């Protein structure tokens, strides 16, 4: 058990070392300037996954002609994490926290494959208590599957938990209206089921 864990840790360390991006590797031809770091990568890889990068490289921007792009508003570790996903498609785990962390970046660069992965990850790992936060993200980034799942989960919250959640994560009036409409429909169904069950019980008692 210890040997397996040690081996797994070594493989993870090796992967992080290989895909650190702080040094040139395998004929890398592009540098992303993030914070105080220079992250080396390949135009072809970025263009393959991101139409935004592709358009940028096909233009005559001074940045791209000098083989470097500045990302002044981004976090170096998050960009490095993004690059690891691009260079190891399907081989790099993405949990819910990572999905939320990467979402602004992959949405901005229109990396559809990772947006799909992030949405699926957040949908499958969502709990009822996290639903309002997930709903706000889904609405902001137009993630329809996550949005529907989050609305369903919000509908299951009692009024106290919903009020507490809304204090932490404000939602638009439209989303609140949708949730409350769904909740009314759910309660109506519960009442109808109770009435039907009561009627059936009464008929059996009278017969």
CORRARA-V919057 format. One record per helix or strand of 3 or more residues. SS is the DSSP state (@ for helix, = for strand). FROM is the first residue (numbers start at 1). TO is the last residue. If there is no record, write none. Layout:
BEGIN
ss:from:to
SS:FROM:TO
SS:FROM:TO
END
This chain:
BEGIN
ss:from:to
@:2:18
=:30:34
=:37:41
@:43:49
@:51:58
@:62:65
=:68:70
@:76:87
@:96:108
@:112:125
@:128:141
@:144:155
@:159:168
@:173:206
END
